[in-house]
């Protein structure tokens, strides 16, 4: 009986520690900002989500300080985003991960695609030699494509495990005026900063920031 009590006590302490660690890492649970101090030039990992998402992201990056060390993640077969990046003034290393989902995919294929995307993302973050040489990025910048969800939650997991200390900045698409996108809803509570481009969204969701139209 004593052994069982001891095991139960160890289990409860372990679960308490894990819960406290999760609370410490999730932005919406924090009593104050405990993010890393960022010494320039710090590293920024950016997801280019193809189509309009890539266009918006490149427009945003063109307004930022190019002293930052940029790395980019693109989805497989997204040659358009790579070409647009090459034509832009922003430069950085490009990594490719499997596509999370295609337009018209059913639930099963979407789940399978998201899982493959997550595994590919973790492989890049943990084992890619170029990224490890520059350390896991200080900031993850995403703006709404489906692949940003497994990427952001990969960072959350690494933060909880103590492997990374990365801030997540989510920028909602300009096309979202009254409601968040599905990606936005899934990342609303785990993003350190959540930026929207319409005042209607800022009034509706208290954790968001509104700085006008940014693209």
C-alpha positions as CSV (number, residue, x, y, z in Angstrom):
1,X,0.0,0.0,0.0
2,X,2.8,2.4,0.9
3,X,4.4,1.8,-2.5
4,X,1.2,2.7,-4.3
5,X,0.8,5.9,-2.3
6,X,4.4,6.8,-3.1
7,X,3.8,6.2,-6.8
8,X,0.6,8.2,-6.7
9,X,2.4,11.1,-5.0
10,X,5.2,11.1,-7.6
11,X,2.6,11.0,-10.4
12,X,0.7,14.0,-8.9
13,X,3.9,16.0,-8.4
14,X,4.9,15.2,-12.0
15,X,1.5,16.2,-13.4
16,X,1.6,19.4,-11.4
17,X,5.0,20.3,-12.7
18,X,3.9,19.7,-16.3
19,X,0.8,21.7,-15.8
20,X,2.8,24.6,-14.3
21,X,5.2,24.4,-17.2
22,X,2.4,24.6,-19.8
23,X,0.8,27.5,-18.0
24,X,4.2,29.3,-17.9
25,X,4.7,28.8,-21.6
26,X,1.2,29.7,-22.9
27,X,0.9,33.5,-23.4
28,X,-2.8,33.8,-22.3
29,X,-1.9,32.3,-18.9
30,X,0.9,34.7,-18.1
31,X,0.6,37.4,-15.6
32,X,3.4,39.3,-17.3
33,X,5.5,39.2,-20.4
34,X,8.3,36.6,-19.9
35,X,9.5,36.5,-23.5
36,X,13.1,36.4,-24.4
37,X,15.2,39.6,-24.6
38,X,15.9,40.0,-28.3
39,X,19.4,41.2,-29.2
40,X,19.6,42.3,-32.8
41,X,20.2,40.9,-35.3
42,X,17.9,38.1,-34.0
43,X,16.5,35.3,-36.1
44,X,13.0,35.2,-37.6
45,X,11.4,32.1,-39.1
46,X,8.7,33.0,-41.6
47,X,6.0,30.7,-43.2
48,X,5.2,31.5,-46.8
49,X,1.8,30.0,-47.4
50,X,1.4,30.4,-51.2
51,X,-0.9,32.7,-53.1
52,X,-2.3,35.7,-51.3
53,X,-0.7,34.7,-48.0
54,X,2.8,34.9,-49.5
55,X,2.0,38.2,-51.1
56,X,0.8,39.7,-47.8
57,X,3.8,38.3,-45.9
58,X,6.4,39.7,-48.4
59,X,4.7,43.1,-48.3
60,X,5.0,43.1,-44.5
61,X,8.6,41.9,-44.5
62,X,9.5,44.7,-47.0
63,X,8.6,47.2,-44.2
64,X,10.8,45.5,-41.5
65,X,14.5,45.8,-40.6
66,X,16.5,43.6,-43.0
67,X,19.2,43.2,-40.4
68,X,17.2,40.3,-39.0
69,X,18.3,36.8,-39.9
70,X,15.4,35.4,-41.9
71,X,14.6,31.7,-42.6
72,X,11.6,30.7,-44.6
73,X,9.4,27.6,-44.7
74,X,7.5,26.8,-47.8
75,X,5.2,23.9,-48.6
76,X,6.1,21.2,-51.1
77,X,5.4,22.1,-54.8
78,X,5.0,25.8,-53.9
79,X,7.5,27.1,-56.5
80,X,5.5,30.4,-56.8
81,X,6.4,31.5,-53.3
82,X,10.1,30.6,-53.8
83,X,10.2,32.7,-57.1
84,X,8.4,35.6,-55.4
85,X,10.9,35.5,-52.5
86,X,13.9,35.5,-54.9
87,X,12.5,38.6,-56.6
88,X,12.0,40.4,-53.2
89,X,14.6,42.3,-51.2
90,X,14.3,39.9,-48.3
91,X,16.8,37.1,-48.3
92,X,17.2,33.9,-46.2
93,X,17.5,30.2,-46.1
94,X,14.4,28.3,-47.5
95,X,13.2,25.0,-46.0
96,X,10.5,22.8,-47.5
97,X,7.8,20.9,-45.5
98,X,4.9,18.7,-46.8
99,X,1.7,20.5,-47.6
100,X,-0.8,20.4,-44.8
101,X,-3.9,20.2,-47.0
102,X,-5.1,20.9,-50.6
103,X,-8.2,22.7,-51.6
104,X,-11.1,20.2,-51.6
105,X,-9.4,17.7,-49.3
106,X,-11.8,15.7,-47.0
107,X,-11.3,15.5,-43.3
108,X,-9.3,12.3,-43.4
109,X,-6.8,13.6,-46.0
110,X,-6.6,16.9,-44.2
111,X,-5.7,15.1,-40.9
112,X,-3.1,12.9,-42.7
113,X,-1.6,16.0,-44.5
114,X,-1.5,18.0,-41.3
115,X,0.3,15.1,-39.5
116,X,2.9,14.8,-42.3
117,X,3.4,18.6,-42.2
118,X,3.9,18.5,-38.4
119,X,6.5,15.7,-38.7
120,X,8.3,17.5,-41.5
121,X,8.3,20.8,-39.4
122,X,9.7,19.1,-36.4
123,X,12.4,17.5,-38.5
124,X,13.5,20.9,-39.8
125,X,13.4,22.5,-36.4
126,X,15.3,19.8,-34.6
127,X,17.6,18.2,-37.1
128,X,18.4,20.6,-39.9
129,X,22.1,21.5,-39.6
130,X,21.7,25.0,-41.1
131,X,18.9,26.0,-38.7
132,X,20.7,24.5,-35.7
133,X,23.8,26.5,-36.5
134,X,21.8,29.7,-36.1
135,X,19.8,28.2,-33.2
136,X,16.0,27.8,-33.2
137,X,14.5,31.2,-34.2
138,X,13.7,33.9,-31.7
139,X,10.5,34.7,-33.5
140,X,8.0,32.7,-35.6
141,X,6.0,35.0,-38.0
142,X,2.9,33.5,-39.6
143,X,-0.2,34.9,-41.3
144,X,-2.9,32.3,-41.6
145,X,-2.3,29.5,-44.1
146,X,-3.2,26.0,-42.9
147,X,0.4,24.9,-42.5
148,X,1.0,27.6,-39.9
149,X,-1.0,25.6,-37.3
150,X,1.3,22.5,-37.1
151,X,4.3,24.9,-37.4
152,X,3.1,27.1,-34.5
153,X,2.2,24.1,-32.3
154,X,5.6,22.6,-33.0
155,X,7.1,25.7,-31.5
156,X,4.8,25.5,-28.5
157,X,5.8,22.0,-27.8
158,X,9.5,22.9,-28.1
159,X,8.9,25.9,-25.8
160,X,7.2,23.6,-23.2
161,X,10.1,21.1,-23.4
162,X,12.6,23.9,-22.9
163,X,14.3,23.3,-26.3
164,X,13.2,26.7,-27.6
165,X,12.2,30.1,-26.3
166,X,10.5,31.4,-29.4
167,X,7.8,34.1,-29.6
168,X,4.9,33.5,-32.0
169,X,3.5,36.5,-33.9
170,X,0.3,35.8,-35.8
171,X,-0.9,38.3,-38.4
172,X,-4.4,37.8,-39.5
173,X,-5.1,38.1,-43.3
174,X,-6.5,41.4,-44.6
175,X,-9.4,39.5,-46.0
176,X,-10.7,38.8,-42.5
177,X,-12.9,41.7,-41.4
178,X,-15.5,40.4,-39.0
179,X,-14.3,36.8,-38.1
180,X,-11.0,35.2,-37.5
181,X,-9.9,32.5,-39.9
182,X,-9.8,28.9,-38.8
183,X,-6.0,29.1,-38.4
184,X,-6.5,32.3,-36.3
185,X,-9.0,30.7,-34.0
186,X,-6.7,27.7,-33.5
187,X,-3.7,29.9,-32.7
188,X,-5.5,32.7,-30.8
189,X,-4.5,31.4,-27.3
190,X,-0.9,30.3,-28.1
191,X,0.3,33.3,-30.1
192,X,2.4,35.8,-28.1
193,X,1.1,38.7,-30.3
194,X,-2.0,38.5,-32.4
195,X,-2.3,41.3,-35.0
196,X,-5.4,42.0,-37.0
197,X,-5.9,44.6,-39.7
198,X,-9.5,45.7,-39.1
199,X,-10.9,47.4,-36.0
200,X,-14.0,45.2,-36.0
201,X,-11.8,42.2,-35.1
202,X,-9.9,44.2,-32.5
203,X,-13.1,45.1,-30.7
204,X,-14.4,41.5,-30.8
205,X,-11.2,39.7,-29.7
206,X,-9.5,41.2,-26.6
207,X,-6.0,39.6,-27.2
208,X,-5.6,41.1,-30.6
209,X,-3.6,44.2,-31.7
210,X,-4.7,46.6,-34.3
211,X,-2.2,48.9,-36.0
212,X,-4.1,49.7,-39.2
213,X,-3.7,47.9,-42.6
214,X,-0.2,46.6,-42.8
215,X,0.0,45.1,-46.3
